[in-house]
Amino acid sequence: MDHKSVAERVLQDVGGVGNIRAAAHCATRLRLVLKNQDSVDQSAIDNDEDLKGSFLNAGQFQIIVGPGDVNEVFK
């Protein structure tokens, strides 16, 4: 996995860095609080071969990256 490329695609698919209010991660997922959920291309994220899916939970848009890789993508 090319972590930088994945990070760039995620940023584009969530509507750009300007659409992110806050970002964090857990052991397997990126956790994003977004300004405008409608700007997300969830289909692109869910169909990205390097990502394992996404969902909205408790106001956070969460993207499943996987253990180990999530730390590098978050950087």
C-alpha positions in Angstrom: 0.0 0.0 0.0 1.3 3.5 -0.9 0.2 5.3 2.2 0.7 8.8 0.7 -1.4 8.0 -2.3 -4.2 6.5 -0.1 -4.1 9.7 2.1 -4.3 11.9 -1.0 -7.3 9.9 -2.3 -9.1 10.0 1.0 -8.6 13.8 1.3 -10.1 14.2 -2.2 -13.0 11.8 -1.5 -14.0 13.6 1.7 -14.2 17.0 0.0 -10.7 18.2 0.6 -8.8 19.3 3.7 -11.1 22.3 4.1 -14.1 20.0 4.7 -12.4 18.4 7.8 -13.2 19.9 11.2 -11.2 17.3 13.2 -9.3 14.1 12.5 -8.1 11.2 14.6 -7.6 7.5 14.3 -8.0 4.3 16.3 -6.3 1.0 15.7 -8.0 0.4 12.4 -10.0 3.5 11.3 -9.6 7.1 10.4 -12.2 9.1 12.3 -13.2 12.4 10.7 -15.6 15.1 11.8 -16.6 16.8 8.6 -18.2 20.2 7.9 -20.4 18.9 5.1 -21.2 15.2 4.8 -22.7 15.8 1.4 -19.3 16.6 0.0 -18.1 13.0 0.6 -17.8 10.5 -2.3 -18.5 7.5 -0.2 -18.8 5.2 -3.2 -15.2 6.1 -4.2 -14.0 5.3 -0.6 -16.0 2.1 -0.4 -14.6 0.9 -3.8 -11.0 1.8 -3.1 -9.0 -1.4 -3.1 -6.7 -0.1 -0.3 -9.6 0.7 2.0 -12.0 -1.7 3.7 -15.1 0.5 3.8 -16.6 3.5 5.6 -19.6 4.5 7.7 -21.0 7.4 9.7 -21.2 6.9 13.5 -21.9 9.4 16.3 -21.1 12.4 14.0 -17.8 10.9 12.8 -17.2 9.6 9.3 -15.0 6.6 9.8 -12.9 5.0 7.1 -11.6 1.5 7.7 -7.9 1.3 6.7 -6.6 -1.6 8.7 -4.1 -2.1 11.6 -0.7 -0.7 11.1 -1.6 1.1 7.8 -3.9 3.6 9.5 -1.0 5.1 11.4 0.9 5.8 8.2 -2.1 7.1 6.3 -3.0 9.4 9.2 0.5 11.1 9.1 
